């Protein structure tokens, strides 16, 4: 029975719970906390008649939307007042400031919980509230809107409450810096200033509080270097500095027998190593330093902390092996994920952890067999070993885990063999992730019918064949999935989970052989939970009608199927839409822009879509509001001009319209897309001058205009802007003319970096598609050279190329090209270049393909070209070169075809010895004949890399010197 109902007038009132009387029969203490009291509490309440009352506790009740009433000044004997978390709102009354005997006051609020307005201190403000409370020892005003500057609130306290021991003002909208006047409060023991906005360093005077036991400053905008002296306060038990991303520091050497019990530094810039002396803190029970910059080994001395319950070192740079926590058998939580830990997990080191509830070691470099002891821990609920290098088979799992284990994630390892039958006895399992391994065999989906609590099942990308025979979708205890991932599981039809997908949010059946039409039960469930649908890489031909895509479908991936007809209209909330590589026909709906208003990625590439590119795409609101980053319409039959205006603050990073029938000019409004990295307009019928206005886009990395009708000079005398990030430029098969502007090549800085420099900045032109997911987009470029393909999946920081072939350029090849030291491909063939081959090209030590054929180049072949030791493609044919062909290194591997058509050349591999009287060369104009080395940018293709909770791209490409293998 609640206390307020236990007051029976027929019984001795001295036995009433929550009421304390003194010897004279006066009520001196009233505790009505946690009684769910609601309704009115006003100045006429009988509580205010209890003039001898010394302690009043009304905490955790339900006076929602009520103000704290006036009348507290009638309780002049109060020393303890607690009105916290009782739903009060509005201004705190001034009469509380007249309770001069108060020792403890707690008015902490809910802070807008359930729509309840916050309490506030305006009139009176904090200074007026505490000015008469000289006896105050504990002040707790959490979640009250105080809104004062640092010097004002600090001086208000230091001048009025000199004996204060507990100061708790979290979430009070306080500003900084913390004023030195606060140092006058010598008795401070507990300081809680979490969730304010100090925007200042931590003051060193905090180390002078000799009685300090607890210091909480999380989420307070702290910056600078944290004073090490605070760590040395001998009485300090709790230190929480988390979520101050601009706060730097390192841990000092700790003395023996320190008092520290809780250390929380997560989401700060603390760095260096954990000192071995941390093992001297015998009282330490909680260590949380996630997402910092710590490095080095995990000190083995941590294993000596017998009181340790919680250890979180995740997302740092720790290396070495995991130390045995031999003396820390009371641990309940261990998280060492997202580090660089190596070595094997020794099974017997993990025996005896009877209280361990959570073990997270994911995203490291751990290897060896899975330790069987982990599956025998009696309290273990969550085990995450994913994204490591574990190998071997999964052993049978102990019966001890059958009802306790809730999360088992072994994905992204090298595990092999069959899934053990004991997995299907884990009746308490909610999440089972086994994807990205080498597990094999035939698996009956019906086996999972016993796991009635299962909500997430991931078996993708193994060597499994999932058998749907015997699967009964009407089985009453079959799991209600929220996530089902069966990609690359050799499925030939859809699993019928229509009765068990009420809460389905994530469905991935990609990379299978599913045929026929997409059943409409996927989107006709009526529950609207589906957020992610990936059916790519199947043999699907149609969508069953009626088509009504879920309204909250963020990700819709149907690419690489055989789908026909019109493209389905995506939900307006969709952020990722991929219909590429199908057989969709007709045209894009004219109002498609309104349906992709939230899209970050939109692709209909490699279909049979015709008509014009509707202006609504270019005018879409997502281009205006920093949303759409990738627009890919390549390899269709779009015709006409590019209509519409790209708005200011356009956020496109990739615009690919290549391989269509587009005409006219490039809209100058493209220059509004100042974040553009990839612009591919190749293989169309566009007729325009060189777009000098693109020079204002300093982020541009890839420019492809090949196989159009562009003409004129590429010199931009009126523009002083440059492309410092440019790595690939392809102007081939146009009608550009004039000389190459030499100075321009000195501004292409990304083509000048050394290979080591490139490797050090591996950002790969990759960006996260959704901030709240692990979905990535990557461009792919297929480069064809002599029938060998090199696929660059947005690892474009490792590839640079210039292709100006088959134009009308003339004059000399600029010496300045020799500064482009990271260039891989240079093709100037099929032009009218004259003069000698610059010897500076010998400085292009990364060059693998050089084509200068079908020009009017004269003179000797520079011997410096012999130093191009990575050169595998060379074509100097059909020029006016003379003299002996240099020998040595790669030059000795090239055939006669590399030098033919130069009647003045002699020596190997030509069947012409170098003798006196070599006839003068003649020249045939073959400038626009087909070059035998060509980069086929019509294959410039955005490909998709998916990461589902793991942060690993499914189809990564590792480029190396031997990338042609």
N, C-alpha and C positions, 0 to 999 in steps of 0.2 A: 504494500500500500504506500502511495506517495505520502510524503511527510505532511503536506497540508491537510490530508484527510485523516491523519492519525491523532488529531487533537480532539480528544473526547472529553467533553465538559464533565462527564461523570467520573472521570479518573483524575488522579493527582496531576495537576498541570506541570509539576516538576518532571514528569515522565514524558512530556511532549517532545518529540524528536525535532531537532533544529532550533529549539528554544533553550536559552540558558538564563537562569535567574541568579541574582546575588542573594546574600544572606538575609536581606531585608525584603525580599520578594519582588524586586524590580527586575524587569527584563533587561539584560545587558548584552545579549547576543542573539541575533536572529539569522538563521541560515535557511533560506528558501531556494537555494541553487538547484538547478536541474529538475524543477517541478513542472515545467511546461505551463507555467502560469501565463495566461493571456488576458486580454481585455485592458481596462483602464487602470492606470496608476497615476494619480494626480495629487495635487497639493492638499486635498482634503482627506487623503488616506490616513487611517488610524496609525500607520507606522510612524508618522511624524509626531504622534503624541507620546512616543516612548522616549521621554527626555533623558533617561539614564542609559540609553542604548550606546554601547561602545563598538559593536561590530555588526555590520549589516551586509549580507551576501545575497544578492538577487541574480547571480550569474546564470547564464544559459537558460533563460526563459523566453517567452514569446510576446514581448511588448512591442510587436511590430508596428512601425510607422508612428510610434508614440514618442513624444519628447520627454526628456528627463524632467520631472516636475520640479517646481520651486518648492521650498519648504525644508530643504536639508539644513538650513541654518538653525532650525529648531533643535537639531540633534547635536548640540554643542559638545557632547562627550565622545563623539565618534572618533575612534582611532583607526578603524578598518572599514573601508567602503569598497564593495565590489559589485559593479553593475555591468560587468563585461558580457558580451555576446548575448544580449537579451533583446536585441532588435530596436534599441532606441535610435532615434535619428534627430537631426536638427542641431540647434545650438545648445551647448552645455551651459546650464544656468550659472549665474554669477555667485549665487549663495553658497555653492560648494567651496568657494575660496574663503569662506568665513569659518570653516571647520578647522580651527587652528591647532587642534590636538591630533589631527590625522597623521598616522604613521605610514599607512598603506592606502593607496587609492588605485583602483583598476577600473577604467572606463572603456576598455578596448572594445572596438566595434566589429561588426561583420564585414564592413567595407563593401557595400553594394551587393551583398549576397542576396539572391532571390529578389532583386529589384529594390532592396531596402536602401534608402539614401543614407549617406555616411553621417556620422556625428562630426561636428566641426567646432573649432575654437576660433571665433572671430571677435565677438564682443560678449564675454571677455575673451582675450587671447591668452596664450600660454603664460605670458608674464603676469597678467592680472590673476590668472587661476592660482598660481603658486606663490604669489607675493607674500601671503600671510601664513603659508604652511611651513613654518620653520622647523617643525618636528618631523617632517616627512622623511621617510627612509626608502620607500618603494613607490615609484611612479610608473604606471603602465597605461599608456594611451595609444596602444597599437591601432592602426587603421582609422585614426581620427584625422581629419583634414586640418592640419595646423598651418601649413604654407608659410613658413618663415625662413628668412635668410640665416646663414650660419652664425654670424655674430649676434643676431637678435635672440635666437633660441638658446644659444650657449650662455649668453650673459644673463638671460632671464633666469636660468637654472642656477648658475654659479652665485648669483646675488641673493637668491631667496631660499634655497634648500641646501645649506652647507653640509648636512649630514647624510645626504642621499647615498644609498648603497645600490639600489636597483633602478636602472634607467632603461625603459623599454618604449621606444618610439618608432617601431617599424611601420612602414607604409603610411607615413604622416606627411608626405609632400614637403619634406625638409630640404633645404638647399645648403650648399657648402660655401666655402670650406669650413671644416670643424674648427671653431675658434679656440685660441689658446686659453681663453677664460674658463673653459671647461676643466682645465687642469686644477682649478681650485677645489674641485669636489674630491678631496683626498680619500674619502671612504668608499668610492665607487667600487663595487664588486662585480656587478652584472651590467653589461652594456649591450643593448640590442637596438641597432639602428638599421636593420635590414630594409631593403626596398625604399630607399630614398634617392636623391639625386645630388650628391655632393660635388661631383665633377672636380675632384681635387685629390691630392695625395693623403695618405694616412699620417696623421701627426705623430711625431716621435714621443710626445709627452704621454701618450697612452701607456708607455712602458714604465712610467713613474707611479702608476696606481699599484701600490704594493699589495693591495687586497684583491686585485683583479682575478676573478675566477672564470668569467665567461665574456667573450668578445664576439659579437655577431655583426658583420658588416656586409652581408651578401647583397648583391644587386643594388649597389649604391653608387655606381658611377665613379669608383675610385680609380686613380691613375698613379703613375710614378712607381717608385721602388718601395716595397714594404719594408719598414724598419726591422732588421733582424733582432733588435733588442727586445721587441715585444715577445718573441718566442722564448726569451730567457726569463720572463716573469715567473718566479718559482711557484706562485699560487694558481697560474692559469690552467684551467681544466678544459675549456671549450673554446676553439678558435674556428670561426666560419667566415671565410673571405670569398666564397664562391660567387660566380657570375659577375665578376668585375674584369671584363676582357682587356682592359688597359692597365691592369695592375701587374707589375713585375716583381720578381723576387726569387730567392733561393732559400733552402733550408740550412740552418746553421748546424754545428755539432751540438748535440744535446747532452746535458750532464746526466749522471746516474740518478735515478729516482725522481725524475720530474713528475709534475702533477697532471700533465696533459692527458686527457681522456678522449677527446674528439678533435680531429684535425680535418677540416674541409676546405680544400683549395680549388675545387673544380671550376673549369671555365675561367681561368686566369692565365697570365703569362709566366707563371712560376716555371723555372727551368733548372738546368744542371742535373745533378744526381740526387737520389735519396741517400742521405748519410747513413753509414753503417750504425752510427750511434742512435738511430731511431729505435733500435732494439733495447736501449736503456730505459725507454719510457714504459715502465712496467704497468702503468695504469691504463695505457692506451687500449681503447676498445673499438674505435671507429676511425678509419683512414679512408678519405675520399678525395682523390686528387685527379679525377678524370678530366680529359681534354685540356691538359696543360702541355708544357714542353719539356717534361722531364726525360732524361735519357740515361744510358748506362744500365748496368745490371740491377735487378731487384735485390736489395741487400738480404743476405741469408739470415741476418739478425732478426728480421721480422718474424721468423719462425719461432723466436723465443717469447713472443708476446702472448702470454697465456690467457689474457683477458680479451683478446681480439675477437670481435664478433662480425665486423663489417670491413671488407677490404676492396676498394675500387681504385684501380690504377689504370683504367681503360683509356684508350686514345691518347697515348703518349709515345715516346720513342724508346721504351725499355727494350733491352737486348739481353742475350744470354738465355739460360735455362730458367725454368720455374723452380725456385727453392722449395725444399720440402717443409711444409708447415707443421713440423712434428709436434711442437708444443702448443699449437693454436687449435686444438681440437674443438673449441667452442664456436668456431666460425660458422656463421649462418649464411653469409653472402661473400662470394669471391668473384670479382670481375677484373680480368686481366686482358680483355679484348682490345683489338686494334693497336697492337704493339708490334715489335719485331722479335718476339720470343722464339727460340728455337729449341731443338732437342726433343727427346721422347718424354712421355709421361710415365713415370715408374708406378706400376700398379700398387705396390705395397705402401707407397708414400701417401696414398689417399684412403687408406683403411682407418677406421675409427672416427670418421667425421660424422658422428651420430646426429648432429644438429644442422648439417649443411643443407640449405634449402635451394640456393641458387649458385650454379657454377657456370661462368661465362668465359670461355677462352677463345672465342671466335676471332678470325682475322689476324692470325699470327703465322708462324712458319713451323709449327709443331709437326712432328712426323712419327712414324712407327705405328704399331698396333694400337687400337683403342684399349685402354686399360679396363679390364673387366670389373675392377673394384668400384669404379664409378657407378656402375649399374646395380651395385649392391648397397648403396648408401640408403638407409631407411627413411630419411626425411627429404631426400632430394626431389624437388618439384620441377626445376628448370635446368636443363643441361644443353649448353650451346657450344659445340666444337666445330662449327662450320668455318669455311674458308681457311683451311689449314692444308697439311699434306699427309694426313693420316692415310694409311694403306691397310691392306689385308681385309679380312672378313669381319663382319659384325657378329660378335659372339652372342649366344643366347643370353637373354636378360633375366636377371634374378627375379624371383617371385616377389621379393621385398618391394620392388618398384611398381608392381602391377597396378596398384590403386593410387599411388602417391605421385608418380611422375606425370606432369602435365605438359611439359614442353621438351621435345627431343629434336635438336637440329644438328644434323651431321652433314649437311649439304656442302658442296664445293670442296670435296676431298678426293682421294684416290681409292675409295673403298670399293671392293669387288665382291663377287659371289652373290648368293641369294639373300633376300631379306629374311632373317630368322623368324620362325613361327611364333616365338615368344613375343615379338612386337605386337602381334594381334591379340595378346592377352593383357596389354597395358590399358586396362579399362578406364583409368583416370586421364588418359592422354587427350589433350586439346589440340596440340600442334605437333605435327610430324613432318619434318623437312629432310628429305633424302636426295634432293636434286643435285645434278652436276657431280656425279660419281661414275663408277664403272660397274654398278650393280647389274646383275644379269638374270636371265631366266624369265619364265612366264609367271605373271602375277595375277591371281584372281581378284578382281575388284570386290567381289562379294565377301572376301575375308575381312574387309574393314567394317562390315555390318555389325560386328560385335563391339566396335568402339563407339558407343553411343554418345560420348562427349566430344568426339573429334570435330573440330571446326576448320582446321587448316591441314590439307594434305598436299604435299609437293613431292612428286616423283620424277620431275622433268629431267631430260638430258642424262639418262643412264643408257644401259643396253637392255632395258626391260621391254617386254611385250605385255601390255596390260590386257587381260582377257575380260571381256564384258559378259561372257556366257555365264549363266547362273546368277547374274546380278538381278536382284529383285527390288525395284524401286519402291515397292509398296511395303517393304519390311518396316515394321513400326519403330524399330530401334535404330534404324540407319541414321548416321550422323546428319546434322543440319550444317552443311558447309557454309563458311563465309569465304574461304579461299580454296580453290581446287586448281592445281597445276599438274597437268599431264602432257606437257609438251614433249615431243619426240619419244612417244611411248608405243609407237606402232599401232595406233588406233585406226580403225577403218570405218567407224561410225561414232556418233555422239553417245556418250554415256547418258542414259535416261535418269537424270536426277531431279526431274521436275517436281517431285513430291518432297525433295530434301534440299531444296535450294531457296527456301523462303528468305533467308538472310544472305544469300550469295552476293558477294561484293567483288570478287576477283576470280575470273575464269580464264585459264590459259590452256588451250588445246592446240597450240601451234606446232608446226613441224611434224605432222602426222600424215596419214593418207585417207583422211575423212572425205567421203564423196557425197555428191548430191546437194541438197539445199540445207541452208541453216534453219533449224526448226524455230518457230516463233515462240515456243515456250520459254526460250532464253530471255526474251524481253516481254513476254506476256504473263509473267508470274503475278504481276499486280502489286509487288511489294517495293519496287523502286529502290532496291539496295545496290544493284549492280553498278560498279564504278569503273571496272577494268575488264575489257573483253579482247582477247587476242586469239584469233582464228587463222592467223597468217600461215603460209606455206602448207596448204592442204589442196584438195582437188574440188573445192566447193564451186558450184555453178550458179546458185541462186539463193535468194532470201525468201523464206516462206512468208506469204502474206496472211493476215494484215501485218504490215511492218510498223511497229511503234517502239522505237528505241527508247530505253529508260531515260528519264529526264536528268539523272545525275551521273550519266556515263561520261567519265572524264577521259578515258583512254579507249579508243576504238581502232583496232588494228586488223584489217582484212587483207593485207597486201599478199601478193604471190599466191593467188588462187585463179580460178577460171570464171569469176563472177561476170555476169553479163547484164545488159540493160542499163537503166539509169543509176547513177550513184545514189545511195540512200542519204537522205538529209540527216546530218548529225544533230544531236541535241545541242541547244545553244550554250550549254555549260561545258561542252567537250573542250579539252585542252590539247589532245593529241589525236589526230585523225589521219589514218594512212589507208588509202584505197589503191595504192600503186601496184603495178604489175598484175593487172587483171584484163578483162575484155569489156570493160564498161564502154558504152557508146553514147551517142546523142551529145548534148551540150551540158555545161554546168548551169544550174538554175541561176537566173539573173539576180536573184536576191540572196545568193549563197553567202555574201558578206555578212548578212545579219545572223546567219547560223554559225559562223565561225568567229563570232565576236569575242569569244574567250580563248580561242585556239592559240597555242604556242607553235604547233607543228601541223601543217596541212599539206598532204601530198596526194595527187591523183596521177602521178607519173606512170609512163609505160602502159597506157590504155589506148583506146581508139576514140577519145573524146574530141569533138570538133566544135566549130563555131568560134565566137570571139571570146577573149578573156574578159569576163564581165567587169565593169568598172567598180562594182560593189566590193570586189576583193581588194583592190588597191585603196578604196575609200573606207574599208572596214574599220570599225571602232577599235578593234584590237591593235591596229597599226598606230592609232593615236594614243593609246593608253598603255604603251610599253608592254605588249603581250606577244603578238606574233613574231616569231624569230625565224621560222623556216617556211618558205612557200615554194613548193616543188611541183611544177606543171610540165616537166620535160617529157619529150618523146610521146606526144599526142599529135593531133592534127588541128591545133588551134591556128586560126588565121586572122587576118586583119591587123590592126595596129594595137599597141598596148595602150588601152584607154584608162581613164581615171587618173587621179592625182595621188601620189604618195604623200601623206600628210606630214607636217612638221613633227619632230620627235618620233618618226618612224623607227621601229625597233627591229626591223629585219636584220638577220645576220647571214642568211642564205636566201638568195633569189635565183631560182633555176627555171628558165623558160626555154631551154635548149631543145633542139630536135623537133621543132614545130614548123609552121608555115607563116610565121609572123612577118609583117612588113613595116615600113615606115621607120620612124626614128625612136631612139631611146628617150623616154620621158625625162626631162631635166629634173622633175620632182623626185627622181630616184636619189638625188643628192641629199634629200632630207633624211635618208636612211643612214645616218652617220655612224651606225654600229655595223654596217655591212662588211662581211668578211669574204663572202663568196658571191660573185655575180657571173652567171653563165647564160649567155644569150647565143651560144654557138649553134650552127646548123639551122639557120632560118633564112629569110629573104630580106633582112633589114638593110636599109639604104640610108647611111648617115655618115657624118664626119666622125673623127675620133672624139670621144666624149671627154673633153678636157675638164669639164665641171666635176667629173668623178674624182679629180685630184683632191677635192675637199674632204673625201672620206679617207681619213688617215688609217683606219682599221682594215682597209681592203687587203686581202691576202691572195685571192684568186680572181683573175679577170680573164674570161674566155669570150672572145668575139668571133671565133673562127667560122669559116664557111658562110659568110654573109656577103653583102655588097658595100661594106664600109670602104671609104675612100679618103684621099687627101693626106695631109701631113699628120704625124703623131706628135709633132712639136707643139707645146702649149706655152707660147711666149708670155701670155698675160697671166699665167698662174704660177705662183711661187710655192704652192703646196706640193707635197711629195707623198709617196706611198712607202713609208719606212717599213711596213709589215709585208709588202708584196713578196710572194714566193713563187707564184705561177702566173704567167701571162702568155696567152695564146691568141695571136692575131692572124693566124695562118689562113690562106685561101680567101683573101680579100683583095682590094685594089688600093691599099695604102701605098704611098709613094714618098719620094724625097729621101733625105739623109736621116740616119738615126741620130737623135739628139744625145751627144756624148755625155753631157753633164747629168742627164737624167739617171744614168746607170750608177752614179755616185750617191744617189739618194735611196737606193733600194737596199737598205741596211740588212734586212733579213736574208738577203742573198750573199752577204759578206761574212756572216758569222762562221766560225770554225765549227767542225762537227761536235767538238766538246761543248762549245757554247750553245749549240742547238739542243744537245741532249740535256743540258742543265735547265732548260726552260720548257720542259715537256708539258705544255698545256694542250697540245694536240687539237686545237680548234674544237674542243669538245665543251659542251655546256649542259647543265642539268635542265631537263625539260620541266620538271615539276619540283618545286622546292620541298614539297612534303612527301616526295617519293624517291625512288632510286631509278628513274627512267632517264636515259640519256639518248641524245641524237648525235650521230656522227656522219659526216660526208664521206663518200667513197669515190675515189678517182681510179679508173682503170686505164692504165697507160700501156699502149701496145707498141712494141718496138721489135721488128723482125720476128713477128709471130710469137713473141713472148709477152705475157701479161704481168704487170705489176699492179697489185691492188693496194691502194693507199686508203685506209679507212679513217679518214680525218686525222691521220698522224702527219698532217701536212707540214709541221715544223721540221720534219725530216726529209722533205722533198722540195726541190726548187727547179723550175723549168722556164725557159724562154723559147717560144716557137713563133717566129716571124716569117715562116716559109710561105712560098707561093704568093708573093705580093710584087710590088714594083719598086721596092727600095733600091737605092743606088748610093754611090759614094763608097768611102772606105768603111770597113768595120772598125768601130772606135776601140782604141787601146784601152779605154776605161772599162771595157767588159772584163778585163783581166782582174778587176777588183772584186768580182762576184765569186769569191772563193768557195762558196758552199753550193755552187750551181751543179746540178746533176745532168740536166739535158739542155743542149743548145742547138737549135735548128734554125738556120738562116738560109736554107736552100731555096732554089727557085726564085731568085731575085736578080738584081743587076749590080751586085757589089763588085767593086774594082779594087785595085791595089793589092798589097800583100796581106797574107794572113798575119794578124798581129802576134808577135812572139809572146805577148802578155797572156794569151790564152793558155800558155803553159803553166800559169799560176793557178789554174782552176783544178786543183788537186783532187776534188771530189767528182770531177766530170766523168760520167759513164757513157754518154752518147753525144757525139758531135757530128752534125751534118751541115756542110758548107757547099754541097753539090749544086750544080746548075747555076753558077754565077759567072763572073768574069775575073776571078781572082788570078793574080799573076805572081811571078817570083818563086822562090823556093819554099818548100815546106819547112817551117821553123823547127830546128832540132829540139827546141824546148818542149814540143808536143810529146816527145818520147817520155818525158817525166810524168805523163798522165797515166799512172799505173793502174787505175781502175777503169780505164777506157775500154769498153767492150763493143761499142758501135762507132764506126768511123766511116764517113762518106765525104770524100773530097773530089768526087768524079765530076767530069764535064766542066772544067775550068781551064785556065791557061797557065797552070803551074809547070815549072821547069826544074831540072836538076835531079839529083839523086834522092830517092825516098829514104828518109832516116830509118835506121834499124835499131833493134833492141827493145826490151820490155814488151809492151802490148803491140807495138808496131809490127813485130814479127809474126803476129797471129792474124793479121788482116789479109783478106783475099784480094785478088786483082780487081774485083768490082769496086773496091773502095777508092781506086785511083784511076779507073778507066776514063777515057775522054780527055786526058791531059797529054797531048802528044809530045810535050817537052819533058815528061818525067821518064826516069829510068831506074833500074835496080829492082830488086825483089820487092813485091811478088810479081812484078811485070816481067814478061819474057823479053826484056830489052836491057842489054848491058849498057853501062854508062861509059861511052867512048867519046872522043873528040869528034866534033862535027855533027852532034845531035841536031836534027832539023828543028827549025823554029816551030812553036806550037801554032795550030790553027784552032778556031773556036766555032762551035755550033751553038746557037741560042736554044737551049732547052729549059729556059727558066721556069716555064709553067708545066713542064712534064711532071708526071707523078713521082714524087720522092719516095724512095723505098723505106724511109724511116718516118713514121707518122705517129703522133700522139692523138688518139681518137677521143676527143673530148665529148663526142656525142654519147659516150658511155659514162660521162660524169653523172654519178648516180648516188643520191642519198640512200644509205642503208641504215638499218635500225639496229642499235645495240640495246638490249633490254637487261635491266638489273632488277630483280624482284626481292627487295629487302636485303640484298647482299652487297651491292655496290660493285659487281663484277660484270663487265660487258660480255655478252654471250659470244660475240664474234670478234674478238680482238685480233689485231694484226701486228705482229712483231716485225719491225723492219730491221734488217741488218745488212751488212755488206753483201751477203749472198741472198738478197731478197728475190732473186729470180728462180730459186729452187722450187 
